[in-house]
Amino acid sequence: MGKNRKQIKLLRWENGRFILYTVRLYGYKRFNPQYNHEEGSYYLEWEQFIKIID
C-alpha cells in the first residue's frame, strides 16, 4: 500500500503459484485495510479487493 493509500500491491497464492497485483486508485476510491501488528502487514479480504477495483 502506498503512503497516500492510492496504490495497492497484493500478493496472492493461487493454483500453486504466486500472483502479484498492482492497482492504482483514482478519484474517490480509497480504502482502510486492517493492520496486523503481529505480522507487520495489512490484511485485505479478496472480496474487498474485488470491490475496490470494480
Secondary structure, 3 states (H helix, E strand, C coil): CCCCCCEEEEEEEECCEEEEEEEECCCCCCCCCEEECCCCEEECCHHHHHHHHC
